[in-house]
Amino acid sequence: MWPTWPEDHEPFARKLAPHVDYVAWKAMSHTLTTERATEFNALVESFVKRVGRKRTTSADGDK
């Protein structure tokens, strides 16, 4: 059995990364990426778009 994060893990994660998009799905196994692929991929795509936009803005300063 894979370890799971405790219910109160979010505050700890937010201390490490205050702007994190914390998502916790109940009753998931270690194959989250296939069991809920559509939802998982949407979250990853959203993250990549946001991070890419920030990096472009930070690097150029003009955008």
C-alpha positions in Angstrom: 0.0 0.0 0.0 1.3 3.4 -0.9 1.5 6.1 1.8 -1.0 8.9 1.7 -0.7 12.5 2.9 -2.6 13.2 6.1 -5.7 15.3 6.0 -3.8 18.2 7.6 -1.0 18.3 5.1 -2.2 21.3 3.2 -1.1 23.9 5.8 2.4 22.4 5.8 2.5 22.5 2.0 1.4 26.1 2.0 4.2 27.0 4.4 6.7 25.6 1.9 5.0 27.2 -1.1 2.4 29.8 -0.2 1.0 30.1 -3.7 0.7 26.4 -4.4 -2.5 25.1 -6.1 -3.1 22.3 -3.6 -5.3 19.6 -4.8 -6.2 16.5 -2.8 -8.4 13.7 -4.3 -9.9 11.2 -1.9 -9.7 7.4 -2.4 -7.0 7.5 -5.2 -4.4 4.8 -5.8 -0.9 5.4 -7.2 -2.3 5.4 -10.8 -4.0 8.8 -10.5 -2.7 9.8 -13.9 -4.7 7.1 -15.6 -7.7 6.8 -13.2 -8.6 10.4 -13.5 -6.5 11.3 -16.6 -8.8 14.1 -17.9 -8.8 16.0 -14.6 -5.1 15.4 -13.9 -4.1 16.6 -17.4 -6.2 19.7 -17.1 -4.5 20.6 -13.8 -1.1 20.0 -15.4 -1.9 22.1 -18.5 -3.2 24.9 -16.3 0.0 24.9 -14.3 2.3 24.8 -17.3 0.4 27.7 -18.9 0.7 29.8 -15.7 4.3 29.0 -15.1 5.2 29.6 -18.8 3.5 33.0 -18.7 5.4 34.0 -15.5 8.7 32.9 -16.9 8.1 34.8 -20.1 7.1 37.9 -18.2 10.1 37.6 -15.8 12.6 37.0 -18.5 11.6 39.8 -20.8 10.1 42.3 -18.4 8.0 43.7 -21.3 5.2 41.1 -21.6 
